[in-house]
Amino acid sequence: MILEPDVIGVDEAGRGALAGPVVVAAVRLPAGFDIAGLNDSKKLTPARREIQASRIRAGAVWSIVEVGLEEIESLNILWAAMAGMRRAALAIPGEGRIRVDGDRLPELDQRPAEAWVKGDSRCPAIAAASILAKTHRDSLMLRAAEKHPGYGFEAHFGYGVPEHLDSLARLGPCPIHRRGFEPIRSMREQPCLNLDI
């Protein structure tokens, strides 16, 4: 990876989860920023992610946007993530090429932009955005685990792993579950017996 100070990197965390918000981060790394250790957040241990996140927050220009359940449900997950990417990228002051992780771009007011597949392992600014988005979302889900015990949010952060599906079947959905996602939608649409005895 090569540091390009005129690049604004954008990435999200939580798009595939069954619960919680999508979190989008945008980062511009300054000239001279030490990019050692920056990588796709999923390839770093939690401890290394936190170290890198602290360095990025202290030394870079960044923005974080939380896209909540109402927006996810009204726009659908793809367009909600795109809306978050737009807000995060345009919150970074100044000019610069916007580089988004993935294969499509949000509407960016005709700013120069490009989509980079696997950009979080190819571009330092996208890697930095990946780290900020992931660490911020993880902290939100740890707080959600305290508020909604029994679902295991502290372990799986809302993704559809077997333990999460088991807790959903046992407890039903809680307020931070995405009502339009399966299996939550089916659980909500399941008919109830109403017995007047």
N, C-alpha and C positions, 0 to 999 in steps of 0.2 A: 504494500500500500504506500502511496505517496501523498504527503500533505499538500493540499491545494487551498490556500487561505481564502480564495474567492468563492468557495463552494459552500452551500448551505445543505447539509444532509438532513433527510427526513425519514423517520421510521415509526412504526407503531408496535404496540404490544396488546394482546388480548383479543384480537379479531376472531380467533377460533374458539374462544372460551364460551361456556354456557352461562356464566355469571359475571357480574361486574362490568365496569366501563371498558371501552377501548381507550388507551392512552397513546397520544402521539407526541413525539418530541422532534424539534428541529434544532440543529447545532451548526454554528460557524466556528471553526477552530482557527485561532490566530496564527500568523507566521511564527515559527519557532516552537509551537506546541509539540511536546514530546508524545509521539503517537505510539510508543512502545506499550504493548499490552492492550491496545484497542483491537476489538474483534467483535464479530457477531455475539450479542449478549448471551445467546444460548450455548456458546462454546466456552463461556467463562464460569467459574464457580461463583456462588453467591458472594463470597468474601472478596474475590477479585473484581466482581461487578461493582460492589460498593466502593472499593478503592478507586476504581476508574471513574465512577460517577462523581465522587468528591472532587477529583482532579478536574473533570469537565465543568462542573458547576463553578469551581473557583477560577478557572482560566479561560473559559470560552464564552461566547454569546449564545444563549439558548432560550427556548420556550417550550412549555409543556401544556398540552390541551387534553382535558378529560372529556370524552364523548359518552354521555350518559344513556341510560336505558330508553328514555323517551325518544331521543334522537335516533338511536339504533332501530327502534321499533317503527318510527315514522318513515325513515328513509330506506331501511334495510341495512345490513351490516357493511356491505361494500361502500355504499354512498355515504354512510355515516363516517366510516374511516376516511374516505376522501375529503369530506367536509372538515374533519379534524386536521388532516394533513394541510389543507389549504390555510386554516387559521394558524396553525403552528408555523408554517413556512413564512407566511406574510407578516408574522409578528417579529421576525428578525429584521432589524433595521438595515438600511443600506442596500446596495446592489449585490449581485452575485448570482451565479448559476445555481438553481435549485436541483438537487439530485435526490430522487425518491427511490427507496428500496421497493422493488417489485416490477411489474410489467405494465403498469398504467399510471397516469398522472391525474391529479385533481386539477380543477380550473384554477389557474394561477395568475390571472390578469395579464396574460401575454408576457410574463416574466420568462427569461430563458430557463428551460427545465428539461430534464431527461429522466426516464425511468431506468433503473439499473437492477436487473435480476441478480440476486445474491449480492446486492450492493453492500450489505452489512459486513461482508468479509472482503470487500474490494476497495472500499472508499472510507478513509478515516472519519470523515464527518458523518456518514451514515452509521458507521459502527458506534460513534459517540451517541448519536440519536437513539440507536437501538438500546444502548446501555441505560440512558436516562429514562426512556419509555418503560423498559422492563423493571428497573429498580423502583420507579415511582408507582407503577401498577402493583408490584409485589407488596409495597408498603400499604397501599389501599386495601389489598386483599387480606393482609394480616390483621388490619383493623376490622374488616368484615368478619373474620373468623371469631373475633371476640364478641361482636354484636350478634352473630348468627352461629352459635356453636353447634357442633354435630355434623357439619357438612365437610369438614376437612380443608377449608379454604387455605389454611396455613401450610398445607402440604402440596395441594395441586393447583392452587390459585384460580380455581374456577373452571379449569379445563375438564373435558369429558372423560376422565380416566375411570376405570371400573369402580374405585372406591367412591368417587363422586356420584356415579350412577346408582350405586347401592344406597347411598344416603338420600338421594332424591326419591328412590322408590320407597324408602322407609319413612322419610319425613315430609315428602312433598316439597314443592319449590318454596323458597323464601323470597322476600321483596327484591333482592338483587339478581334473581335469576331472569334470564332473557326469555320473556313469555312467548316470543315467536320462534324460538329454537326448539328442535326436537331433542330429548323427549318431553320437554316442559310443555310444549303446546298440546301434545296428546294428553298429558296428565290433566291439563286445565279443561280440555274439551270432553273428558270422560264423563258419561252420564252418571248421575247419582240416583240411587234409589231413595224415594221419599215414601216412607211407610207411616201411615196414620193408624196407629194401633190404640 
